[in-house]
Amino acid sequence: MISLSDCKTLDVHHLPAYMYDRLFNNKITINESMEDETDILLNAEDFNLNKLLEAKEREIISKVLKITKGNKTKAGEILGVPRQTLKYKIDKLNLE
């Protein structure tokens, strides 16, 4: 970048747009395909694995509890986890 710049020092405005966005706007630029020049800007929080997993876990446990009418033993059997583990997850996810 220095060799392409007229300046002796680099500043933030010398960075490519995708780097500037990532560093200062908490965004990630993703190209849909190599031929497609349309960029999609996604918030970095959309990729927080813990939040995504927690949301999916909450959704699944809620559905199974609804199916079993709140019976944690049956719900645990369906989900393949012991009742105590299910109870822990229900408390952690504030489902009750």
Secondary structure in CASP SS format (residue, H / E / C, confidence):
PFRMAT SS
TARGET T0000
AUTHOR 0000-0000-0000
METHOD secondary structure of the structure
MODEL  1
M C 1.00
I C 1.00
S C 1.00
L C 1.00
S C 1.00
D C 1.00
C C 1.00
K C 1.00
T C 1.00
L C 1.00
D C 1.00
V H 1.00
H H 1.00
H H 1.00
L C 1.00
P C 1.00
A H 1.00
Y H 1.00
M H 1.00
Y H 1.00
D H 1.00
R H 1.00
L H 1.00
F H 1.00
N C 1.00
N C 1.00
K E 1.00
I E 1.00
T E 1.00
I E 1.00
N E 1.00
E C 1.00
S C 1.00
M C 1.00
E C 1.00
D C 1.00
E C 1.00
T C 1.00
D E 1.00
I E 1.00
L E 1.00
L E 1.00
N E 1.00
A H 1.00
E H 1.00
D H 1.00
F H 1.00
N C 1.00
L H 1.00
N H 1.00
K H 1.00
L H 1.00
L H 1.00
E H 1.00
A H 1.00
K H 1.00
E H 1.00
R H 1.00
E H 1.00
I H 1.00
I H 1.00
S H 1.00
K H 1.00
V H 1.00
L H 1.00
K H 1.00
I H 1.00
T C 1.00
K C 1.00
G C 1.00
N C 1.00
K H 1.00
T H 1.00
K H 1.00
A H 1.00
G H 1.00
E H 1.00
I H 1.00
L H 1.00
G C 1.00
V C 1.00
P C 1.00
R H 1.00
Q H 1.00
T H 1.00
L H 1.00
K H 1.00
Y H 1.00
K H 1.00
I H 1.00
D H 1.00
K H 1.00
L C 1.00
N C 1.00
L C 1.00
E C 1.00
END
